[in-house]
Amino acid sequence: MAESFRVDVVSPEAVVWSGEAELVTARTTEGDIGIMAGHEPTMAALATGSAEIHAGKDKVTVAVHGGFLQIFRNQVTLLSDRAEIVEGDADAAREHAQALRQAEESALVEESE
């Protein structure tokens, strides 16, 4: 069994998910990243899309709208302007994140009018 590490997914409104995981995959502005226990310290900008958290037999898919990823001392923090647990696979999370981005762009257009 793989070694676990602490994962926190945080948005301004709430802690979206917090717990122990064996694997986290996320999309950064530099490309996809896979994180397991003992990963070197890293800071990266998150791209809008999905992150998957593998915790035991469970897989949690989180739609994120930008933000940052930090890996430090066997702890991973995903800090995003908007983050939400979604049902289904990574494709569903990408679609959800795209809808969030479009809603935010629409709100910005309405504010400027």
C-alpha positions as CSV (number, residue, x, y, z in Angstrom):
1,M,0.0,0.0,0.0
2,A,1.3,3.5,-0.9
3,E,2.2,5.9,1.8
4,S,-0.3,8.7,2.4
5,F,0.1,12.4,2.9
6,R,-2.1,15.4,3.9
7,V,-4.2,17.1,1.2
8,D,-6.3,20.3,1.7
9,V,-8.4,21.9,-1.1
10,V,-9.3,25.5,-0.1
11,S,-11.4,28.2,-1.6
12,P,-12.2,31.7,-0.1
13,E,-15.5,30.3,1.0
14,A,-14.5,27.1,2.7
15,V,-12.3,24.1,3.0
16,V,-13.6,22.0,0.1
17,W,-11.8,18.8,0.9
18,S,-9.3,17.8,3.5
19,G,-7.8,14.4,4.4
20,E,-5.2,11.8,3.7
21,A,-4.4,10.6,0.1
22,E,-1.9,8.4,-1.7
23,L,-2.0,10.3,-5.0
24,V,-3.0,13.7,-6.3
25,T,-3.1,14.7,-10.0
26,A,-3.7,18.3,-11.1
27,R,-3.2,20.5,-14.1
28,T,-0.8,23.4,-13.7
29,T,0.0,26.2,-16.2
30,E,3.2,24.2,-17.0
31,G,1.4,20.9,-17.5
32,D,0.0,18.0,-15.5
33,I,1.5,16.9,-12.2
34,G,1.2,13.7,-10.2
35,I,2.0,13.9,-6.5
36,M,2.8,11.0,-4.2
37,A,4.3,11.0,-0.6
38,G,7.8,12.4,-0.4
39,H,7.4,14.7,-3.4
40,E,9.9,17.5,-3.5
41,P,8.7,21.0,-2.3
42,T,7.0,22.7,-5.2
43,M,4.9,25.8,-5.9
44,A,2.9,26.0,-9.1
45,A,0.0,28.0,-10.6
46,L,-3.1,25.9,-11.2
47,A,-4.8,25.9,-14.5
48,T,-8.6,25.8,-14.7
49,G,-9.6,22.2,-14.9
50,S,-9.7,19.2,-12.6
51,A,-7.7,17.7,-9.8
52,E,-8.1,14.1,-8.7
53,I,-7.5,12.9,-5.2
54,H,-7.0,9.2,-4.6
55,A,-7.7,8.5,-1.0
56,G,-7.8,4.7,-0.3
57,K,-10.4,3.2,-2.5
58,D,-12.1,6.6,-3.1
59,K,-11.4,9.0,-5.9
60,V,-12.5,12.6,-5.4
61,T,-12.6,14.9,-8.5
62,V,-12.4,18.6,-7.8
63,A,-13.1,21.3,-10.4
64,V,-10.7,24.2,-9.8
65,H,-10.7,27.7,-11.3
66,G,-7.1,28.8,-11.3
67,G,-5.1,29.3,-8.1
68,F,-2.0,27.8,-6.6
69,L,-0.6,24.4,-5.6
70,Q,1.9,24.0,-2.8
71,I,3.8,20.9,-1.8
72,F,5.7,21.2,1.4
73,R,6.7,18.7,4.1
74,N,4.5,15.9,2.8
75,Q,1.4,18.2,2.6
76,V,-0.3,19.3,-0.5
77,T,-2.5,22.4,-0.6
78,L,-4.6,23.5,-3.5
79,L,-5.8,27.1,-3.1
80,S,-8.3,28.2,-5.7
81,D,-10.6,31.1,-6.3
82,R,-13.3,28.5,-6.9
83,A,-13.2,24.9,-6.1
84,E,-16.0,22.4,-6.0
85,I,-16.2,18.6,-5.7
86,V,-17.9,17.2,-8.9
87,E,-19.4,13.8,-9.6
88,G,-18.0,11.7,-12.4
89,D,-14.6,11.7,-14.2
90,A,-12.1,14.3,-15.1
91,D,-13.9,15.2,-18.3
92,A,-17.0,16.2,-16.2
93,A,-14.7,18.3,-14.0
94,R,-13.2,20.1,-17.0
95,E,-16.7,20.8,-18.4
96,H,-17.7,22.1,-14.9
97,A,-14.6,24.3,-14.7
98,Q,-15.4,25.7,-18.2
99,A,-18.9,26.6,-17.1
100,L,-17.4,28.4,-14.0
101,R,-15.0,30.3,-16.3
102,Q,-17.8,31.4,-18.6
103,A,-20.1,32.4,-15.7
104,E,-17.2,34.6,-14.3
105,E,-16.6,36.2,-17.7
106,S,-20.3,37.0,-18.1
107,A,-20.3,38.6,-14.6
108,L,-17.3,40.7,-15.6
109,V,-19.0,41.9,-18.8
110,E,-22.2,42.8,-16.9
111,E,-20.2,44.8,-14.3
112,S,-18.5,46.8,-17.0
113,E,-21.8,47.8,-18.6
